[in-house]
């Protein structure tokens, strides 16, 4: 994804990031590539999910390849935090993990 540095004083909007990312991909990725899979490193789970969602909502019909995710950390982070290594938190952690999985699945379009 095309992102501003974390210390940049002028942070772009989600729409700006989606547009810039799609523009770069259209210029550099051959049409025969079946898909592009994003990582979530350095982003919050919500940021990673929202960027993917907006790209798919706004641009999916004009792209020759699929946009998807490999959000290992972003998928797991909230569930692991809810679990905290304690047996009594397993059900809550599963609930939190499932909620994030649904959000990312919907962002996939």
ABEGO torsion letter per residue (X at the ends): XBBBBAABABBBBAAAAAAAAAAAAAAABBAABABBBBBABGBBAAAAAAAAAAAAAAAAAABABBBBBBBAAAAAAAAAAAAGGBAAAAAAAAAAAAAAAAAAAAAAX
